[in-house]
Amino acid sequence: MSSDAPGFELPLRLLLAFRALIDELHAELSRQGHPHIRPMHGFVMQAIGPAGTTAVELGRALGVSKQAAGKTVESLERVGYVERATDPHDSRRKIVRLTPYGMDALHRSARIFDELRARWAAELGAERLRALEADLRKVTPANPWRLDTPAWFTSL
């Protein structure tokens, strides 16, 4: 009899690892002045990017409807992470842009993720962590920026 774990355990362990990192990130972001940011917000703010985007483009990037993207933008606007402005190239279009507060959250997130990775390296060993990352790169798509992942979880 094989001592391998059952096949279903692998995705669950990967999801638990993801969840542990995201939960630690958000706890630290809250301590650093971003108590209202939620995991979905990170995907949205990455999709908006430094140049901004429209609600239609945002919905496309996230794999959700324009209306769903608009609701998320409204919630981010209420807590000060994004603002809407007229497109300087086309006055009929509205652009969603990150505010300085939103950019601060992204910059802090990047630093916190580096700190979390360093903790994992200390726990597992730097070489083992590099090997794990290399192995995950072998079995996953080349582009890690699958911003539509939240929509995938909610699609029926």
TORPA-4810 file (N, C-alpha, C, O; in nm, 3 decimals):
<nodes>
NODE_1_0.084_-0.119_0.000_0.000_0.000_0.000_0.088_0.124_0.000_0.190_0.130_0.069_M
NODE_2_0.048_0.222_-0.078_0.125_0.345_-0.093_0.107_0.435_0.030_0.000_0.441_0.090_S
NODE_3_0.215_0.504_0.065_0.206_0.598_0.177_0.177_0.739_0.126_0.178_0.835_0.204_S
NODE_4_0.152_0.753_-0.005_0.119_0.884_-0.060_-0.014_0.932_-0.003_-0.103_0.853_0.027_D
NODE_5_-0.025_1.062_0.010_-0.150_1.122_0.054_-0.255_1.106_-0.056_-0.220_1.093_-0.173_A
NODE_6_-0.382_1.106_-0.020_-0.486_1.098_-0.124_-0.479_1.222_-0.214_-0.441_1.330_-0.170_P
NODE_7_-0.517_1.204_-0.340_-0.507_1.311_-0.438_-0.576_1.440_-0.398_-0.528_1.549_-0.431_G
NODE_8_-0.689_1.430_-0.328_-0.763_1.552_-0.292_-0.689_1.638_-0.191_-0.721_1.756_-0.176_F
NODE_9_-0.590_1.581_-0.122_-0.521_1.659_-0.020_-0.433_1.769_-0.079_-0.419_1.875_-0.019_E
NODE_10_-0.374_1.744_-0.195_-0.284_1.843_-0.255_-0.353_1.978_-0.278_-0.303_2.079_-0.231_L
NODE_11_-0.468_1.983_-0.348_-0.531_2.115_-0.366_-0.574_2.177_-0.234_-0.569_2.299_-0.218_P
NODE_12_-0.616_2.094_-0.139_-0.655_2.149_-0.009_-0.536_2.210_0.064_-0.548_2.318_0.122_L
NODE_13_-0.421_2.143_0.061_-0.300_2.197_0.125_-0.254_2.325_0.056_-0.212_2.420_0.123_R
NODE_14_-0.261_2.329_-0.077_-0.224_2.451_-0.150_-0.318_2.565_-0.115_-0.275_2.679_-0.095_L
NODE_15_-0.447_2.535_-0.106_-0.544_2.637_-0.068_-0.521_2.684_0.075_-0.530_2.803_0.103_L
NODE_16_-0.492_2.591_0.166_-0.465_2.629_0.305_-0.340_2.716_0.316_-0.337_2.810_0.395_L
NODE_17_-0.238_2.684_0.237_-0.117_2.766_0.237_-0.148_2.906_0.186_-0.104_3.005_0.244_A
NODE_18_-0.224_2.914_0.078_-0.267_3.043_0.024_-0.344_3.121_0.130_-0.319_3.239_0.153_F
NODE_19_-0.439_3.054_0.193_-0.523_3.119_0.294_-0.440_3.167_0.413_-0.463_3.277_0.464_R
NODE_20_-0.344_3.087_0.456_-0.259_3.128_0.569_-0.182_3.255_0.534_-0.174_3.347_0.615_A
NODE_21_-0.125_3.260_0.414_-0.050_3.379_0.373_-0.140_3.501_0.362_-0.105_3.609_0.408_L
NODE_22_-0.256_3.484_0.301_-0.349_3.596_0.282_-0.403_3.645_0.415_-0.415_3.766_0.436_I
NODE_23_-0.436_3.554_0.506_-0.486_3.595_0.638_-0.379_3.672_0.715_-0.409_3.774_0.778_D
NODE_24_-0.253_3.625_0.709_-0.145_3.697_0.777_-0.122_3.833_0.713_-0.100_3.932_0.783_E
NODE_25_-0.126_3.837_0.581_-0.112_3.965_0.511_-0.216_4.065_0.558_-0.183_4.179_0.592_L
NODE_26_-0.342_4.023_0.562_-0.449_4.117_0.596_-0.447_4.157_0.743_-0.484_4.269_0.776_H
NODE_27_-0.404_4.069_0.829_-0.390_4.107_0.970_-0.283_4.216_0.983_-0.301_4.314_1.055_A
NODE_28_-0.172_4.199_0.912_-0.065_4.299_0.918_-0.106_4.429_0.850_-0.077_4.537_0.901_E
NODE_29_-0.175_4.420_0.735_-0.223_4.542_0.670_-0.316_4.620_0.763_-0.310_4.743_0.768_L
NODE_30_-0.400_4.550_0.835_-0.490_4.616_0.930_-0.409_4.689_1.036_-0.441_4.803_1.070_S
NODE_31_-0.306_4.624_1.089_-0.221_4.689_1.190_-0.149_4.811_1.132_-0.118_4.906_1.204_R
NODE_32_-0.123_4.809_1.002_-0.049_4.918_0.939_-0.140_5.025_0.876_-0.095_5.102_0.792_Q
NODE_33_-0.267_5.029_0.915_-0.354_5.137_0.872_-0.448_5.106_0.758_-0.506_5.197_0.698_G
NODE_34_-0.466_4.979_0.726_-0.558_4.939_0.619_-0.656_4.834_0.670_-0.655_4.720_0.623_H
NODE_35_-0.742_4.871_0.765_-0.833_4.773_0.824_-0.949_4.732_0.734_-1.014_4.630_0.760_P
NODE_36_-0.976_4.806_0.628_-1.093_4.778_0.544_-1.061_4.697_0.419_-1.152_4.658_0.346_H
NODE_37_-0.935_4.672_0.394_-0.899_4.599_0.272_-0.931_4.450_0.289_-0.909_4.393_0.396_I
NODE_38_-0.983_4.390_0.184_-1.023_4.250_0.185_-0.947_4.176_0.076_-0.896_4.239_-0.017_R
NODE_39_-0.938_4.042_0.085_-0.863_3.967_-0.017_-0.903_3.998_-0.160_-0.816_4.012_-0.246_P
NODE_40_-1.030_4.010_-0.188_-1.074_4.041_-0.325_-1.020_4.176_-0.371_-0.992_4.194_-0.489_M
NODE_41_-1.004_4.269_-0.279_-0.957_4.402_-0.315_-0.818_4.398_-0.379_-0.790_4.475_-0.470_H
NODE_42_-0.734_4.309_-0.333_-0.600_4.298_-0.390_-0.605_4.263_-0.537_-0.532_4.322_-0.618_G
NODE_43_-0.691_4.167_-0.574_-0.707_4.131_-0.715_-0.757_4.251_-0.795_-0.708_4.278_-0.905_F
NODE_44_-0.854_4.322_-0.739_-0.912_4.437_-0.809_-0.809_4.548_-0.826_-0.795_4.604_-0.935_V
NODE_45_-0.736_4.578_-0.720_-0.638_4.686_-0.727_-0.524_4.651_-0.822_-0.472_4.740_-0.890_M
NODE_46_-0.485_4.524_-0.830_-0.384_4.483_-0.927_-0.438_4.500_-1.069_-0.366_4.543_-1.159_Q
NODE_47_-0.566_4.465_-1.089_-0.627_4.478_-1.222_-0.640_4.625_-1.263_-0.628_4.657_-1.381_A
NODE_48_-0.664_4.713_-1.167_-0.672_4.856_-1.198_-0.535_4.907_-1.239_-0.523_4.982_-1.336_I
NODE_49_-0.432_4.867_-1.166_-0.296_4.903_-1.202_-0.266_5.050_-1.187_-0.355_5.129_-1.156_G
NODE_50_-0.141_5.088_-1.208_-0.100_5.228_-1.188_-0.161_5.325_-1.290_-0.173_5.444_-1.262_P
NODE_51_-0.198_5.276_-1.409_-0.253_5.364_-1.512_-0.404_5.381_-1.502_-0.460_5.470_-1.565_A
NODE_52_-0.470_5.297_-1.424_-0.615_5.302_-1.414_-0.680_5.222_-1.525_-0.613_5.173_-1.616_G
NODE_53_-0.813_5.209_-1.516_-0.887_5.131_-1.613_-1.034_5.173_-1.609_-1.073_5.252_-1.524_T
NODE_54_-1.113_5.121_-1.700_-1.257_5.146_-1.697_-1.326_5.028_-1.628_-1.264_4.923_-1.608_T
NODE_55_-1.452_5.046_-1.592_-1.527_4.937_-1.527_-1.543_4.819_-1.622_-1.539_4.704_-1.579_A
NODE_56_-1.561_4.846_-1.751_-1.574_4.737_-1.849_-1.445_4.657_-1.856_-1.447_4.534_-1.851_V
NODE_57_-1.331_4.727_-1.869_-1.201_4.658_-1.875_-1.173_4.584_-1.744_-1.118_4.474_-1.746_E
NODE_58_-1.210_4.644_-1.633_-1.189_4.581_-1.503_-1.270_4.452_-1.493_-1.218_4.349_-1.450_L
NODE_59_-1.396_4.457_-1.533_-1.480_4.337_-1.531_-1.421_4.227_-1.617_-1.421_4.111_-1.578_G
NODE_60_-1.372_4.265_-1.735_-1.310_4.167_-1.826_-1.188_4.102_-1.760_-1.171_3.981_-1.765_R
NODE_61_-1.103_4.184_-1.699_-0.981_4.132_-1.636_-1.012_4.039_-1.520_-0.940_3.942_-1.496_A
NODE_62_-1.119_4.068_-1.448_-1.156_3.989_-1.330_-1.250_3.873_-1.362_-1.274_3.787_-1.278_L
NODE_63_-1.303_3.872_-1.485_-1.396_3.767_-1.523_-1.533_3.784_-1.461_-1.602_3.686_-1.433_G
NODE_64_-1.572_3.912_-1.439_-1.703_3.941_-1.382_-1.774_4.043_-1.471_-1.713_4.101_-1.561_V
NODE_65_-1.902_4.065_-1.445_-1.978_4.162_-1.523_-1.933_4.305_-1.491_-1.871_4.331_-1.388_S
NODE_66_-1.967_4.396_-1.580_-1.940_4.538_-1.557_-2.009_4.584_-1.428_-1.954_4.664_-1.352_K
NODE_67_-2.129_4.533_-1.403_-2.205_4.570_-1.284_-2.134_4.521_-1.157_-2.124_4.595_-1.059_Q
NODE_68_-2.086_4.398_-1.159_-2.014_4.345_-1.042_-1.886_4.424_-1.019_-1.851_4.455_-0.905_A
NODE_69_-1.816_4.456_-1.128_-1.694_4.537_-1.114_-1.729_4.674_-1.058_-1.658_4.726_-0.972_A
NODE_70_-1.839_4.732_-1.105_-1.883_4.863_-1.057_-1.914_4.863_-0.908_-1.881_4.958_-0.838_G
NODE_71_-1.978_4.757_-0.859_-2.009_4.747_-0.716_-1.880_4.739_-0.634_-1.870_4.801_-0.527_K
NODE_72_-1.783_4.664_-0.683_-1.656_4.654_-0.611_-1.585_4.788_-0.611_-1.528_4.827_-0.509_T
NODE_73_-1.588_4.858_-0.724_-1.527_4.990_-0.732_-1.594_5.084_-0.632_-1.526_5.161_-0.564_V
NODE_74_-1.726_5.078_-0.622_-1.798_5.163_-0.526_-1.751_5.135_-0.383_-1.729_5.229_-0.306_E
NODE_75_-1.735_5.008_-0.349_-1.692_4.977_-0.212_-1.549_5.024_-0.189_-1.517_5.071_-0.080_S
NODE_76_-1.463_5.011_-0.288_-1.324_5.060_-0.274_-1.319_5.212_-0.268_-1.235_5.271_-0.200_L
NODE_77_-1.409_5.275_-0.340_-1.416_5.421_-0.339_-1.460_5.471_-0.201_-1.406_5.570_-0.150_E
NODE_78_-1.557_5.403_-0.141_-1.607_5.443_-0.008_-1.497_5.441_0.097_-1.497_5.526_0.186_R
NODE_79_-1.404_5.346_0.088_-1.298_5.338_0.189_-1.169_5.406_0.144_-1.068_5.399_0.213_V
NODE_80_-1.173_5.473_0.028_-1.062_5.560_-0.012_-0.951_5.497_-0.093_-0.845_5.558_-0.107_G
NODE_81_-0.970_5.376_-0.147_-0.865_5.310_-0.223_-0.862_5.348_-0.371_-0.757_5.342_-0.435_Y
NODE_82_-0.977_5.387_-0.425_-0.984_5.426_-0.566_-1.065_5.554_-0.580_-1.139_5.595_-0.490_V
NODE_83_-1.049_5.615_-0.697_-1.130_5.731_-0.734_-1.167_5.717_-0.880_-1.098_5.650_-0.956_E
NODE_84_-1.275_5.782_-0.918_-1.317_5.783_-1.058_-1.288_5.921_-1.115_-1.307_6.023_-1.049_R
NODE_85_-1.242_5.922_-1.239_-1.210_6.047_-1.305_-1.245_6.034_-1.453_-1.260_5.924_-1.506_A
NODE_86_-1.257_6.147_-1.518_-1.280_6.147_-1.662_-1.151_6.111_-1.733_-1.043_6.158_-1.697_T
NODE_87_-1.163_6.026_-1.834_-1.047_5.986_-1.914_-0.994_6.109_-1.987_-1.070_6.174_-2.059_D
NODE_88_-0.866_6.144_-1.970_-0.812_6.262_-2.036_-0.811_6.251_-2.189_-0.801_6.352_-2.259_P
NODE_89_-0.822_6.128_-2.242_-0.821_6.107_-2.387_-0.960_6.095_-2.446_-0.976_6.105_-2.568_H
NODE_90_-1.061_6.074_-2.362_-1.199_6.057_-2.410_-1.293_6.097_-2.297_-1.314_6.020_-2.203_D
NODE_91_-1.349_6.216_-2.306_-1.429_6.271_-2.197_-1.558_6.191_-2.171_-1.623_6.213_-2.069_S
NODE_92_-1.594_6.100_-2.260_-1.713_6.018_-2.238_-1.684_5.900_-2.146_-1.776_5.840_-2.091_R
NODE_93_-1.557_5.867_-2.128_-1.519_5.750_-2.046_-1.479_5.791_-1.905_-1.419_5.895_-1.883_R
NODE_94_-1.515_5.704_-1.811_-1.470_5.721_-1.672_-1.358_5.621_-1.646_-1.367_5.504_-1.681_K
NODE_95_-1.253_5.671_-1.583_-1.139_5.588_-1.547_-1.140_5.567_-1.396_-1.167_5.660_-1.320_I
NODE_96_-1.112_5.447_-1.354_-1.095_5.416_-1.212_-0.945_5.414_-1.187_-0.870_5.343_-1.253_V
NODE_97_-0.902_5.494_-1.089_-0.759_5.501_-1.055_-0.740_5.474_-0.907_-0.828_5.498_-0.825_R
NODE_98_-0.622_5.422_-0.876_-0.586_5.404_-0.736_-0.552_5.539_-0.675_-0.489_5.623_-0.739_L
NODE_99_-0.593_5.560_-0.553_-0.557_5.681_-0.479_-0.420_5.658_-0.414_-0.369_5.545_-0.416_T
NODE_100_-0.360_5.761_-0.359_-0.235_5.738_-0.283_-0.253_5.636_-0.171_-0.162_5.558_-0.142_P
NODE_101_-0.370_5.635_-0.108_-0.400_5.536_-0.003_-0.402_5.395_-0.062_-0.352_5.301_0.000_Y
NODE_102_-0.461_5.380_-0.180_-0.462_5.251_-0.248_-0.322_5.207_-0.288_-0.287_5.090_-0.272_G
NODE_103_-0.242_5.299_-0.338_-0.103_5.266_-0.374_-0.024_5.227_-0.249_0.058_5.135_-0.253_M
NODE_104_-0.050_5.295_-0.138_0.017_5.261_-0.013_-0.016_5.116_0.027_0.072_5.042_0.070_D
NODE_105_-0.142_5.077_0.012_-0.182_4.940_0.046_-0.107_4.839_-0.041_-0.062_4.736_0.009_A
NODE_106_-0.094_4.869_-0.171_-0.022_4.776_-0.259_0.126_4.768_-0.224_0.184_4.660_-0.222_L
NODE_107_0.187_4.883_-0.195_0.329_4.883_-0.159_0.352_4.808_-0.028_0.447_4.730_-0.015_H
NODE_108_0.265_4.831_0.070_0.277_4.760_0.198_0.256_4.610_0.177_0.325_4.528_0.238_R
NODE_109_0.160_4.574_0.092_0.135_4.432_0.064_0.260_4.365_0.010_0.295_4.255_0.052_S
NODE_110_0.327_4.431_-0.083_0.449_4.373_-0.142_0.555_4.350_-0.034_0.619_4.244_-0.031_A
NODE_111_0.573_4.447_0.054_0.672_4.430_0.162_0.633_4.319_0.259_0.717_4.240_0.302_R
NODE_112_0.505_4.314_0.291_0.457_4.211_0.385_0.473_4.072_0.322_0.515_3.979_0.391_I
NODE_113_0.441_4.058_0.194_0.460_3.928_0.128_0.608_3.887_0.132_0.639_3.770_0.151_F
NODE_114_0.698_3.983_0.113_0.841_3.951_0.124_0.876_3.902_0.264_0.953_3.808_0.279_D
NODE_115_0.819_3.967_0.366_0.843_3.924_0.504_0.786_3.785_0.531_0.848_3.704_0.598_E
NODE_116_0.667_3.758_0.478_0.606_3.626_0.496_0.689_3.519_0.427_0.708_3.410_0.481_L
NODE_117_0.738_3.549_0.308_0.822_3.454_0.236_0.950_3.427_0.317_0.995_3.313_0.325_R
NODE_118_1.007_3.532_0.375_1.127_3.515_0.457_1.098_3.425_0.577_1.183_3.344_0.616_A
NODE_119_0.980_3.438_0.637_0.942_3.352_0.749_0.929_3.207_0.705_0.972_3.115_0.776_R
NODE_120_0.870_3.186_0.587_0.859_3.050_0.535_0.998_2.993_0.507_1.023_2.875_0.532_W
NODE_121_1.088_3.076_0.456_1.225_3.031_0.429_1.293_2.991_0.559_1.367_2.892_0.563_A
NODE_122_1.270_3.066_0.664_1.329_3.033_0.794_1.271_2.902_0.848_1.342_2.822_0.910_A
NODE_123_1.142_2.881_0.826_1.074_2.760_0.875_1.112_2.636_0.795_1.142_2.531_0.852_E
NODE_124_1.110_2.647_0.663_1.132_2.532_0.576_1.276_2.515_0.533_1.320_2.405_0.498_L
NODE_125_1.350_2.624_0.537_1.485_2.628_0.480_1.477_2.699_0.345_1.388_2.671_0.265_G
NODE_126_1.569_2.789_0.322_1.565_2.870_0.199_1.570_2.784_0.074_1.499_2.810_-0.023_A
NODE_127_1.654_2.681_0.074_1.669_2.595_-0.044_1.541_2.516_-0.071_1.500_2.501_-0.186_E
NODE_128_1.479_2.466_0.033_1.352_2.391_0.016_1.242_2.482_-0.036_1.162_2.440_-0.121_R
NODE_129_1.237_2.606_0.013_1.135_2.699_-0.035_1.159_2.732_-0.183_1.065_2.735_-0.262_L
NODE_130_1.286_2.757_-0.219_1.317_2.783_-0.361_1.278_2.663_-0.447_1.226_2.680_-0.557_R
NODE_131_1.303_2.543_-0.398_1.267_2.422_-0.472_1.115_2.410_-0.486_1.064_2.375_-0.593_A
NODE_132_1.043_2.440_-0.379_0.896_2.436_-0.384_0.846_2.536_-0.488_0.760_2.502_-0.570_L
NODE_133_0.898_2.657_-0.485_0.857_2.759_-0.583_0.889_2.715_-0.725_0.808_2.733_-0.816_E
NODE_134_1.007_2.659_-0.745_1.046_2.611_-0.878_0.953_2.499_-0.925_0.912_2.496_-1.041_A
NODE_135_0.920_2.407_-0.834_0.830_2.298_-0.870_0.690_2.351_-0.904_0.628_2.304_-0.999_D
NODE_136_0.643_2.447_-0.828_0.511_2.505_-0.857_0.511_2.576_-0.993_0.412_2.573_-1.066_L
NODE_137_0.623_2.640_-1.027_0.633_2.704_-1.159_0.625_2.601_-1.271_0.573_2.630_-1.379_R
NODE_138_0.676_2.481_-1.247_0.674_2.374_-1.349_0.531_2.325_-1.376_0.500_2.286_-1.489_K
NODE_139_0.447_2.327_-1.277_0.313_2.267_-1.292_0.199_2.369_-1.300_0.082_2.332_-1.300_V
NODE_140_0.234_2.497_-1.308_0.132_2.601_-1.320_0.160_2.685_-1.443_0.272_2.684_-1.495_T
NODE_141_0.059_2.759_-1.492_0.081_2.846_-1.608_0.193_2.948_-1.581_0.218_2.986_-1.467_P
NODE_142_0.258_2.989_-1.688_0.372_3.081_-1.676_0.334_3.215_-1.615_0.411_3.272_-1.538_A
NODE_143_0.215_3.265_-1.648_0.172_3.395_-1.598_0.098_3.377_-1.465_-0.014_3.324_-1.464_N
NODE_144_0.158_3.421_-1.353_0.090_3.402_-1.224_-0.023_3.502_-1.199_-0.096_3.487_-1.101_P
NODE_145_-0.040_3.601_-1.285_-0.138_3.706_-1.262_-0.274_3.668_-1.319_-0.324_3.735_-1.409_W
NODE_146_-0.334_3.562_-1.266_-0.470_3.522_-1.304_-0.566_3.600_-1.216_-0.613_3.550_-1.113_R
NODE_147_-0.596_3.721_-1.258_-0.679_3.808_-1.176_-0.825_3.763_-1.173_-0.902_3.811_-1.090_L
NODE_148_-0.863_3.672_-1.262_-1.002_3.626_-1.264_-1.026_3.512_-1.165_-1.136_3.455_-1.163_D
NODE_149_-0.930_3.478_-1.084_-0.944_3.369_-0.989_-1.065_3.386_-0.896_-1.136_3.288_-0.875_T
NODE_150_-1.092_3.504_-0.840_-1.210_3.516_-0.754_-1.338_3.483_-0.827_-1.428_3.423_-0.768_P
NODE_151_-1.349_3.520_-0.955_-1.471_3.487_-1.030_-1.481_3.338_-1.049_-1.592_3.283_-1.048_A
NODE_152_-1.370_3.270_-1.066_-1.371_3.126_-1.084_-1.430_3.057_-0.961_-1.503_2.959_-0.975_W
NODE_153_-1.399_3.106_-0.844_-1.452_3.048_-0.721_-1.603_3.064_-0.710_-1.670_2.981_-0.649_F
NODE_154_-1.657_3.170_-0.769_-1.799_3.198_-0.753_-1.883_3.155_-0.871_-2.006_3.161_-0.863_T
NODE_155_-1.822_3.111_-0.982_-1.902_3.072_-1.098_-1.969_2.938_-1.073_-1.915_2.852_-1.002_S
NODE_156_-2.087_2.920_-1.130_-2.164_2.796_-1.110_-2.142_2.701_-1.225_-2.198_2.591_-1.226_L
</nodes>
